[in-house]
């Protein structure tokens, strides 16, 4: 079934997205300084 996927993989992807958002937030913070 193509709809099935590894939960761990989705968690990893979400984690990467969260890290990117955090990194972008930090960069924006330092740009404002």
mmCIF file as Biopython writes it, N, C-alpha, C and O atoms, coordinates in Angstrom:
data_model
#
loop_
_atom_site.group_PDB
_atom_site.id
_atom_site.type_symbol
_atom_site.label_atom_id
_atom_site.label_alt_id
_atom_site.label_comp_id
_atom_site.label_asym_id
_atom_site.label_entity_id
_atom_site.label_seq_id
_atom_site.pdbx_PDB_ins_code
_atom_site.Cartn_x
_atom_site.Cartn_y
_atom_site.Cartn_z
_atom_site.occupancy
_atom_site.B_iso_or_equiv
_atom_site.auth_seq_id
_atom_site.auth_asym_id
_atom_site.pdbx_PDB_model_num
ATOM 1   N N  . UNK A ? 1  ? 0.845  -1.199 0.000  1.0 0.0 1  A 1 
ATOM 2   C CA . UNK A ? 1  ? 0.000  0.000  0.000  1.0 0.0 1  A 1 
ATOM 3   C C  . UNK A ? 1  ? 0.887  1.259  0.000  1.0 0.0 1  A 1 
ATOM 4   O O  . UNK A ? 1  ? 1.708  1.436  0.900  1.0 0.0 1  A 1 
ATOM 5   N N  . UNK A ? 2  ? 0.727  2.110  -0.986 1.0 0.0 2  A 1 
ATOM 6   C CA . UNK A ? 2  ? 1.591  3.283  -1.108 1.0 0.0 2  A 1 
ATOM 7   C C  . UNK A ? 2  ? 1.326  4.315  -0.023 1.0 0.0 2  A 1 
ATOM 8   O O  . UNK A ? 2  ? 2.171  5.171  0.240  1.0 0.0 2  A 1 
ATOM 9   N N  . UNK A ? 3  ? 0.143  4.242  0.619  1.0 0.0 3  A 1 
ATOM 10  C CA . UNK A ? 3  ? -0.187 5.238  1.631  1.0 0.0 3  A 1 
ATOM 11  C C  . UNK A ? 3  ? 0.556  4.992  2.949  1.0 0.0 3  A 1 
ATOM 12  O O  . UNK A ? 3  ? 0.683  5.894  3.778  1.0 0.0 3  A 1 
ATOM 13  N N  . UNK A ? 4  ? 1.041  3.766  3.129  1.0 0.0 4  A 1 
ATOM 14  C CA . UNK A ? 4  ? 1.747  3.458  4.372  1.0 0.0 4  A 1 
ATOM 15  C C  . UNK A ? 4  ? 3.150  4.056  4.330  1.0 0.0 4  A 1 
ATOM 16  O O  . UNK A ? 4  ? 3.759  4.163  3.265  1.0 0.0 4  A 1 
ATOM 17  N N  . UNK A ? 5  ? 3.649  4.441  5.486  1.0 0.0 5  A 1 
ATOM 18  C CA . UNK A ? 5  ? 4.993  4.995  5.568  1.0 0.0 5  A 1 
ATOM 19  C C  . UNK A ? 5  ? 5.557  4.720  6.956  1.0 0.0 5  A 1 
ATOM 20  O O  . UNK A ? 5  ? 4.816  4.390  7.883  1.0 0.0 5  A 1 
ATOM 21  N N  . UNK A ? 6  ? 6.868  4.859  7.092  1.0 0.0 6  A 1 
ATOM 22  C CA . UNK A ? 6  ? 7.514  4.610  8.379  1.0 0.0 6  A 1 
ATOM 23  C C  . UNK A ? 6  ? 7.285  5.798  9.312  1.0 0.0 6  A 1 
ATOM 24  O O  . UNK A ? 6  ? 7.665  6.920  8.976  1.0 0.0 6  A 1 
ATOM 25  N N  . UNK A ? 7  ? 6.673  5.575  10.470 1.0 0.0 7  A 1 
ATOM 26  C CA . UNK A ? 7  ? 6.469  6.673  11.435 1.0 0.0 7  A 1 
ATOM 27  C C  . UNK A ? 7  ? 7.783  7.337  11.813 1.0 0.0 7  A 1 
ATOM 28  O O  . UNK A ? 7  ? 7.849  8.559  11.943 1.0 0.0 7  A 1 
ATOM 29  N N  . UNK A ? 8  ? 8.819  6.547  11.988 1.0 0.0 8  A 1 
ATOM 30  C CA . UNK A ? 8  ? 10.122 7.104  12.370 1.0 0.0 8  A 1 
ATOM 31  C C  . UNK A ? 8  ? 10.616 8.059  11.290 1.0 0.0 8  A 1 
ATOM 32  O O  . UNK A ? 8  ? 11.224 9.087  11.592 1.0 0.0 8  A 1 
ATOM 33  N N  . UNK A ? 9  ? 10.351 7.715  10.026 1.0 0.0 9  A 1 
ATOM 34  C CA . UNK A ? 9  ? 10.794 8.584  8.925  1.0 0.0 9  A 1 
ATOM 35  C C  . UNK A ? 9  ? 10.068 9.922  8.979  1.0 0.0 9  A 1 
ATOM 36  O O  . UNK A ? 9  ? 10.680 10.975 8.801  1.0 0.0 9  A 1 
ATOM 37  N N  . UNK A ? 10 ? 8.756  9.874  9.226  1.0 0.0 10 A 1 
ATOM 38  C CA . UNK A ? 10 ? 7.983  11.113 9.290  1.0 0.0 10 A 1 
ATOM 39  C C  . UNK A ? 10 ? 8.443  11.953 10.474 1.0 0.0 10 A 1 
ATOM 40  O O  . UNK A ? 10 ? 8.505  13.179 10.374 1.0 0.0 10 A 1 
ATOM 41  N N  . UNK A ? 11 ? 8.766  11.307 11.594 1.0 0.0 11 A 1 
ATOM 42  C CA . UNK A ? 11 ? 9.254  12.028 12.769 1.0 0.0 11 A 1 
ATOM 43  C C  . UNK A ? 11 ? 10.587 12.690 12.444 1.0 0.0 11 A 1 
ATOM 44  O O  . UNK A ? 11 ? 10.841 13.823 12.851 1.0 0.0 11 A 1 
ATOM 45  N N  . UNK A ? 12 ? 11.431 11.981 11.712 1.0 0.0 12 A 1 
ATOM 46  C CA . UNK A ? 12 ? 12.737 12.526 11.337 1.0 0.0 12 A 1 
ATOM 47  C C  . UNK A ? 12 ? 12.549 13.752 10.460 1.0 0.0 12 A 1 
ATOM 48  O O  . UNK A ? 12 ? 13.223 14.765 10.645 1.0 0.0 12 A 1 
ATOM 49  N N  . UNK A ? 13 ? 11.625 13.658 9.496  1.0 0.0 13 A 1 
ATOM 50  C CA . UNK A ? 13 ? 11.365 14.786 8.598  1.0 0.0 13 A 1 
ATOM 51  C C  . UNK A ? 13 ? 10.833 15.968 9.403  1.0 0.0 13 A 1 
ATOM 52  O O  . UNK A ? 13 ? 11.259 17.104 9.195  1.0 0.0 13 A 1 
ATOM 53  N N  . UNK A ? 14 ? 9.906  15.706 10.317 1.0 0.0 14 A 1 
ATOM 54  C CA . UNK A ? 14 ? 9.350  16.781 11.145 1.0 0.0 14 A 1 
ATOM 55  C C  . UNK A ? 14 ? 10.453 17.408 11.980 1.0 0.0 14 A 1 
ATOM 56  O O  . UNK A ? 14 ? 10.495 18.627 12.148 1.0 0.0 14 A 1 
ATOM 57  N N  . UNK A ? 15 ? 11.339 16.584 12.499 1.0 0.0 15 A 1 
ATOM 58  C CA . UNK A ? 15 ? 12.448 17.096 13.304 1.0 0.0 15 A 1 
ATOM 59  C C  . UNK A ? 15 ? 13.339 18.014 12.484 1.0 0.0 15 A 1 
ATOM 60  O O  . UNK A ? 15 ? 13.785 19.054 12.969 1.0 0.0 15 A 1 
ATOM 61  N N  . UNK A ? 16 ? 13.598 17.622 11.230 1.0 0.0 16 A 1 
ATOM 62  C CA . UNK A ? 16 ? 14.433 18.465 10.370 1.0 0.0 16 A 1 
ATOM 63  C C  . UNK A ? 16 ? 13.746 19.792 10.112 1.0 0.0 16 A 1 
ATOM 64  O O  . UNK A ? 16 ? 14.390 20.841 10.114 1.0 0.0 16 A 1 
ATOM 65  N N  . UNK A ? 17 ? 12.429 19.750 9.888  1.0 0.0 17 A 1 
ATOM 66  C CA . UNK A ? 17 ? 11.683 20.990 9.634  1.0 0.0 17 A 1 
ATOM 67  C C  . UNK A ? 17 ? 11.730 21.887 10.862 1.0 0.0 17 A 1 
ATOM 68  O O  . UNK A ? 17 ? 11.881 23.103 10.741 1.0 0.0 17 A 1 
ATOM 69  N N  . UNK A ? 18 ? 11.599 21.284 12.055 1.0 0.0 18 A 1 
ATOM 70  C CA . UNK A ? 18 ? 11.638 22.065 13.290 1.0 0.0 18 A 1 
ATOM 71  C C  . UNK A ? 18 ? 13.012 22.709 13.446 1.0 0.0 18 A 1 
ATOM 72  O O  . UNK A ? 18 ? 13.116 23.869 13.846 1.0 0.0 18 A 1 
ATOM 73  N N  . UNK A ? 19 ? 14.081 21.946 13.126 1.0 0.0 19 A 1 
ATOM 74  C CA . UNK A ? 19 ? 15.434 22.497 13.247 1.0 0.0 19 A 1 
ATOM 75  C C  . UNK A ? 19 ? 15.638 23.645 12.270 1.0 0.0 19 A 1 
ATOM 76  O O  . UNK A ? 19 ? 16.274 24.645 12.601 1.0 0.0 19 A 1 
ATOM 77  N N  . UNK A ? 20 ? 15.090 23.497 11.050 1.0 0.0 20 A 1 
ATOM 78  C CA . UNK A ? 20 ? 15.225 24.569 10.062 1.0 0.0 20 A 1 
ATOM 79  C C  . UNK A ? 20 ? 14.502 25.820 10.537 1.0 0.0 20 A 1 
ATOM 80  O O  . UNK A ? 20 ? 15.016 26.931 10.403 1.0 0.0 20 A 1 
ATOM 81  N N  . UNK A ? 21 ? 13.304 25.637 11.093 1.0 0.0 21 A 1 
ATOM 82  C CA . UNK A ? 21 ? 12.547 26.788 11.598 1.0 0.0 21 A 1 
ATOM 83  C C  . UNK A ? 21 ? 13.318 27.447 12.739 1.0 0.0 21 A 1 
ATOM 84  O O  . UNK A ? 21 ? 13.393 28.674 12.807 1.0 0.0 21 A 1 
ATOM 85  N N  . UNK A ? 22 ? 13.891 26.645 13.634 1.0 0.0 22 A 1 
ATOM 86  C CA . UNK A ? 22 ? 14.646 27.183 14.748 1.0 0.0 22 A 1 
ATOM 87  C C  . UNK A ? 22 ? 15.866 27.937 14.246 1.0 0.0 22 A 1 
ATOM 88  O O  . UNK A ? 22 ? 16.162 29.031 14.725 1.0 0.0 22 A 1 
ATOM 89  N N  . UNK A ? 23 ? 16.577 27.357 13.282 1.0 0.0 23 A 1 
ATOM 90  C CA . UNK A ? 23 ? 17.776 28.006 12.727 1.0 0.0 23 A 1 
ATOM 91  C C  . UNK A ? 23 ? 17.398 29.323 12.064 1.0 0.0 23 A 1 
ATOM 92  O O  . UNK A ? 23 ? 18.093 30.325 12.234 1.0 0.0 23 A 1 
ATOM 93  N N  . UNK A ? 24 ? 16.298 29.330 11.308 1.0 0.0 24 A 1 
ATOM 94  C CA . UNK A ? 24 ? 15.862 30.560 10.643 1.0 0.0 24 A 1 
ATOM 95  C C  . UNK A ? 24 ? 15.483 31.613 11.675 1.0 0.0 24 A 1 
ATOM 96  O O  . UNK A ? 24 ? 15.764 32.798 11.493 1.0 0.0 24 A 1 
ATOM 97  N N  . UNK A ? 25 ? 14.843 31.182 12.758 1.0 0.0 25 A 1 
ATOM 98  C CA . UNK A ? 25 ? 14.468 32.117 13.811 1.0 0.0 25 A 1 
ATOM 99  C C  . UNK A ? 25 ? 15.694 32.734 14.464 1.0 0.0 25 A 1 
ATOM 100 O O  . UNK A ? 25 ? 15.715 33.930 14.755 1.0 0.0 25 A 1 
ATOM 101 N N  . UNK A ? 26 ? 16.717 31.913 14.693 1.0 0.0 26 A 1 
ATOM 102 C CA . UNK A ? 26 ? 17.962 32.412 15.295 1.0 0.0 26 A 1 
ATOM 103 C C  . UNK A ? 26 ? 18.634 33.409 14.353 1.0 0.0 26 A 1 
ATOM 104 O O  . UNK A ? 26 ? 19.105 34.462 14.783 1.0 0.0 26 A 1 
ATOM 105 N N  . UNK A ? 27 ? 18.674 33.066 13.062 1.0 0.0 27 A 1 
ATOM 106 C CA . UNK A ? 27 ? 19.297 33.969 12.089 1.0 0.0 27 A 1 
ATOM 107 C C  . UNK A ? 27 ? 18.552 35.295 12.045 1.0 0.0 27 A 1 
ATOM 108 O O  . UNK A ? 27 ? 19.177 36.355 12.017 1.0 0.0 27 A 1 
ATOM 109 N N  . UNK A ? 28 ? 17.218 35.249 12.040 1.0 0.0 28 A 1 
ATOM 110 C CA . UNK A ? 28 ? 16.426 36.475 12.017 1.0 0.0 28 A 1 
ATOM 111 C C  . UNK A ? 28 ? 16.698 37.296 13.276 1.0 0.0 28 A 1 
ATOM 112 O O  . UNK A ? 28 ? 16.767 38.524 13.222 1.0 0.0 28 A 1 
ATOM 113 N N  . UNK A ? 29 ? 16.853 36.607 14.411 1.0 0.0 29 A 1 
ATOM 114 C CA . UNK A ? 29 ? 17.097 37.301 15.677 1.0 0.0 29 A 1 
ATOM 115 C C  . UNK A ? 29 ? 18.421 38.060 15.614 1.0 0.0 29 A 1 
ATOM 116 O O  . UNK A ? 29 ? 18.503 39.216 16.030 1.0 0.0 29 A 1 
ATOM 117 N N  . UNK A ? 30 ? 19.455 37.401 15.092 1.0 0.0 30 A 1 
ATOM 118 C CA . UNK A ? 30 ? 20.756 38.065 15.022 1.0 0.0 30 A 1 
ATOM 119 C C  . UNK A ? 30 ? 20.767 39.169 13.975 1.0 0.0 30 A 1 
ATOM 120 O O  . UNK A ? 30 ? 21.500 40.149 14.116 1.0 0.0 30 A 1 
ATOM 121 N N  . UNK A ? 31 ? 19.957 39.020 12.918 1.0 0.0 31 A 1 
ATOM 122 C CA . UNK A ? 31 ? 19.884 40.079 11.903 1.0 0.0 31 A 1 
ATOM 123 C C  . UNK A ? 31 ? 19.243 41.330 12.476 1.0 0.0 31 A 1 
ATOM 124 O O  . UNK A ? 31 ? 19.593 42.447 12.097 1.0 0.0 31 A 1 
ATOM 125 N N  . UNK A ? 32 ? 18.296 41.136 13.396 1.0 0.0 32 A 1 
ATOM 126 C CA . UNK A ? 32 ? 17.615 42.285 14.010 1.0 0.0 32 A 1 
ATOM 127 C C  . UNK A ? 32 ? 18.533 43.012 14.975 1.0 0.0 32 A 1 
ATOM 128 O O  . UNK A ? 32 ? 18.376 44.213 15.196 1.0 0.0 32 A 1 
ATOM 129 N N  . UNK A ? 33 ? 19.481 42.303 15.549 1.0 0.0 33 A 1 
ATOM 130 C CA . UNK A ? 33 ? 20.394 42.930 16.528 1.0 0.0 33 A 1 
ATOM 131 C C  . UNK A ? 33 ? 21.248 44.015 15.878 1.0 0.0 33 A 1 
ATOM 132 O O  . UNK A ? 33 ? 22.066 44.643 16.551 1.0 0.0 33 A 1 
#
